[in-house]
Amino acid sequence: MTVVADKEPVYNEFTGKPLAEGAPVFAAALLGLEPPRYCAYCARRMIVQVSPDGWTARCSRHGELDSKSRER
């Protein structure tokens, strides 16, 4: 299962706060060095697994993200 692609994110995936609040995000997250910790759709804490070649983050409701899907 993968994260819902047709919905707009509502929450900041690094802070868990609503995007409308405009909460600041730490530099490591902005640089792509930190995996997301919160689901962008429901703000639940995700299960994060970091490995030498990347990371995976799983929401119990919305599925899984991985670093390979985020590469630019």
C-alpha positions in Angstrom: 0.0 0.0 0.0 1.3 3.5 -0.8 0.4 6.9 0.5 -2.7 8.5 -1.1 -1.5 10.5 -4.2 -4.8 12.2 -5.1 -5.3 14.0 -1.8 -3.6 17.3 -0.9 -1.4 17.1 2.3 -3.0 18.9 5.3 -0.2 18.5 7.9 3.5 19.1 8.0 5.2 15.7 7.8 8.1 16.8 10.0 6.2 18.6 12.8 2.7 17.1 12.6 1.1 20.6 12.7 -1.4 21.9 10.2 0.3 23.4 7.1 -1.9 26.5 7.5 -0.1 27.3 10.7 3.2 27.7 8.8 5.3 26.1 11.6 9.1 26.4 11.0 10.8 23.2 9.9 14.4 22.4 11.0 17.2 22.7 8.5 18.0 18.9 8.2 14.4 18.2 7.1 14.6 21.0 4.5 17.8 19.6 3.1 16.3 16.1 2.8 18.5 14.6 5.5 15.7 13.6 7.8 12.8 11.3 7.1 9.2 12.5 7.7 7.9 11.5 11.1 4.2 12.4 10.8 1.6 11.5 8.1 0.8 14.5 5.9 -2.9 13.4 5.7 -3.8 12.6 9.3 -0.8 13.8 11.4 -0.3 10.3 13.0 3.2 9.4 14.0 4.6 7.1 11.4 6.8 4.0 11.9 10.2 5.0 10.5 13.0 2.6 9.6 16.3 4.2 8.6 18.9 2.0 6.8 22.3 2.8 5.2 20.8 3.3 1.8 17.6 5.2 2.7 14.5 5.1 4.9 10.9 4.0 4.9 8.0 5.6 6.8 4.6 3.9 7.3 1.3 5.3 8.4 -1.2 2.8 9.7 -4.0 4.5 7.6 -2.3 5.9 4.5 0.5 3.5 3.7 4.2 3.7 3.1 6.7 6.3 1.8 10.3 5.6 1.0 13.4 7.7 0.3 13.6 6.3 -3.2 10.2 7.7 -4.1 11.4 11.1 -3.0 14.6 11.3 -4.9 14.9 14.3 -7.2 
